[in-house]
């Protein structure tokens, strides 16, 4: 699940992609685990956490959770709802807590149906304005057909124009079916969405785990970012184990050294850690360890 959207992992494709990544790294003569060798790092100012990763704890103890995340080193957050309700009034309650703990709201997730409602789009813009966000992101809910994604392109352009006028950007977050599903002309659902939408109105948040689960190797992910350079600005950085199950970042098999080395060179701006298998930063250190892994990762 991601934001409440079921995700099907094609394990055969995923393992093929992992094997292709290992072969590519071996051909370069670079160990896949060479994270400790000298190189660049992602600045902490670009590392964030998707709050869906700590959702139950945040909804029940918001201030304590924000304080714990700040102590763990996080400075950026992407929201998936607020305690009490996802509306401007509750966004106003969160903003002072962000300021108190030195946190920044980068973006927030809202389902596809919300972008069909002009009044709701206005509320999303107001919530983002209150929190100081740069992005508003749709994490899914588009009808899973070629026609559904073609129609979504028009919906997103309309909402994206309003969001742009407000000084922000609209983004779309993928799952697996955008890459595994195809229209009658052979284009993937993802390509249908990209071709049908204005690149100045709809930007992209690449969930690198779900693209990998759909069969993209690390090199494929980099080429996807390259093909959409200037449009693919945000990433979800989460991990999967060798069977395609969710794993804490840094404990799985996705070759983030390769992917993020390319992504940082190709202009991706925000790297948002996520694990749909939620944790509680008040009782465990999983969110801390994921932050520390990404902050320490040496890039090429």
N, C-alpha and C positions, 0 to 999 in steps of 0.2 A: 504494500500500500504506500501511496505517497499523496498526502493531502486528501486521503479518503478514496483514491482511485486505485482499483485493483491492477496489479502489474503481473503479467505472465512472462516468466523467464524461459527463453528458448535455450535449454541447457546445451543442446548439440551445437548451436551457433555460437553460444558464449564460449564453450571450450575450444571451438575452432579459432575464435578470435584470440583467446589467450595463447593458444599454440602459435598463431601467426605472430603475436607480439614477442614471444620468447625467441622464435626463429629470427625475427628482425633484429632484436637486441644482440643475439649471439653473432649474427653476421657482422655487426659493428664492432664486435670484440669487447662489449661492455656488459658486465654482469647486471642482471635485472635487479639485483638487490644492492646496487652500488650507491645507495642514498648517502653514504657517509663521505664520498669523495668530494673534493673541492668544487664549488660552483655557486650559482646564484641561489637566492631564496625568495620566496614570496613575502613581500613586506606584510607585517602584521596589520597594517592599515587596509589591506585588501582581503583579509581573512575574516569570515563571518560564520554564524551558526543559524541554520533554519530552526525556528522555535518549535516546529513539529517534532523535532528530536527530543524535546523535553516537555511535551505538551501538557501532560497531566499535572506535573509538578508546577509548571508556570501558571496554569489556570487556578490552582489551589493556593499557591504561595508566590505570587508574582514578584514582590520585592525581594524576597530571600533568594529566589532563583536568579534574578538579574544581578544581585550582588555577587552570588557565587560565580556566575559566568564572567563577570568583570574581573574577579580575583583569578580566574583561570587564564586570563589573558585576552579574552574576546573583547573587541571594540565595536564590531558590526553585527547586526541582527537582521534576519528576515522573518517577518511575522506570519503566522497562520491563524489569526484570530486573537482576541483579547479577552481577559477575564470579564465576565458579565455580558459580553456581546460585542460583535464586530461592527461597531458604529462609531461615529465621531465622538460621542460623549465618553465612551470607554477609551478611545484613543487619547483623549485629553487626560485621562487618569494615568496612562502609561508614560506620556511624555516627560513629566517631572522626574520619574524614576530613571529614565534614560539619562537625563542631565545629571542627576545625583551621582550615578555610577560611571559617568564618562562613556556612555554607549551611544551608538548611532544606528538609527533605523535606515537600512539600505533599501529594502523593498518589502512587499507583502504579497501573499498568495490569495487569490479569489477565484472561485469556480466559474466555468464558462457561462453558466446561466446568468450570472451577475452582469456580464458584459452585453447581454441582450436587453437589459433594462436601463433605459437612459437615466432614470432617476437614481438607480443604484450606482451607475458609473459616476454620477455627480457625488454620491456619498464616498465612493472609493477615492476620488480625487481629494475630497475634503479630509478624509482620514490620513492620506499620504501627506497632505500639506501640514496637518497638525504635527505629524511625526518627523517631518523634514526629509521624506524619502525622495530618492531619485527615480525609483522604478515601481511599477505596479505590474504584477505577473499573474498570468493565468496558468495554473498547474494541471489543467486537464478538464475533461468533461465534454469535449467535442465529440459528437456522434462518430463512431469508429468506422467510417466509410469514406470513400473518395469524395462523395457528394458532401458529406458532413464537413470535411476539411476545406473543400472549395468554398462552401458557404461561410465557414468560420473566417476565412481570409477577409471577406467583406465586412463581417461583424467586427473583427479586430481593427481594420482600417478606420471604421467609423469611430470606435471607442478610442483608438490610438490618436486620432486627430484632436479629440477633446483633451486627452491626456497630454499631448504635446503642447497644446495652447496653454496648459497649466504649468508648463515648465518641467515636465517629467517624461518618462518613456514607458511604453507598454511592452511587456515581454511575454514570451510563451515558453513554457517548460514542458519538455518531452517525457514520454514514457517509452515502452518498447514498441507498441503497435504502430507508431508513426514510421518506424523503419521496416517492420516486418509486413505491414499491410501495403497493398499496391492497387492503384486504379487500373482501369481497362487499357490505358496506354502504357502501363509498365512503371509509371512514376510512383515512388513511395508516397504515403500520406504526408510525410514531412515535406517532400519536395512540392507536392500540390499546394500545401499551405504557404511555402516560401514563394513559389511562383505567382500565387494569386494575391499576395499582400504586398504593400508598399514597404520597402526596406527602411524608409524614413519614419514609418508609423508603427511597425511591429518589429521589435528586436527579439533576441533569443537568449534563453537561459538553458544551456546544455546540461542535462543531467547525465554525467559521464558514466555512471553505473548502469543506467537503463539503456543508454546507447551501446555500452559494452555487452549487456545482457542480450541485446538484439543481434549481436554477432560482429560489431565493429571492433577491430583490433585497436591497439593504442595508436598505431600509425593512421588507421582509418579515422579515428577521432580527430587527430591533428589535421588531416586533410579536410575534414568537414569544417573545422574552425577556419582553415585557410580559405575555403570556398565561400565562406560567409564573413570574411574579415570586415570589421567595422560594424557588423550587425550582431555578432555573437559576443555579447558583452559580459554575461554572467554565467557562472557554472555552479552546479551542485556536485560536490566532491564527496562521494560515499563509496563504500567498498562492498565487494561480494566475495564469498569464499569459492573454492574450486567447484562446488556443486551449484553455484548460483544463488546461494542463500545470503541474506544481509549479514554484513560483518562490520565491526567498528573500523573506521578509517585507519589504514596502516597495518591491519591484521589480515587482509584479504589478498587477492591475486591480481587486481587491476594495477597495471604498470603506470602509476601516476607520475613517476619521474619523467617518462617519455611524454605523456599527454600534457602535463603542466609546463614542461620545458617549451613545448610548441605553443601552448595557449598563451603563456606570458609574452612570448616574442610576437605573437599575432594580435595583440591588443586586447585580450580579454581582461576585464577590469576587476571583477568581484568573484571571489572563490569562497563559496558558502558550504560549509560542512553540514552533512545531514546523515542521520541514520533513522529510518522509519521505525526500527525497533527501539523505541524510546528508552531513555535513561532518566535518572533523577540526580541532578548535580548536587542536591543536598545530602544524598546518601551514598553516592558512588562517584568515581573519578573518570568515568568513560568520556564525558565531554571534554574534560581537561586533557586526557591522553590524546584524543583526536586532534585537538588544537595544537598540542605540542608536536605531534607527528608532522602536521602540515607546515608549522612554523619552522621546523628544523630540516625539512626536506631539501636536499641539495639538487638543484636543477642543472641541466647542461647549458 
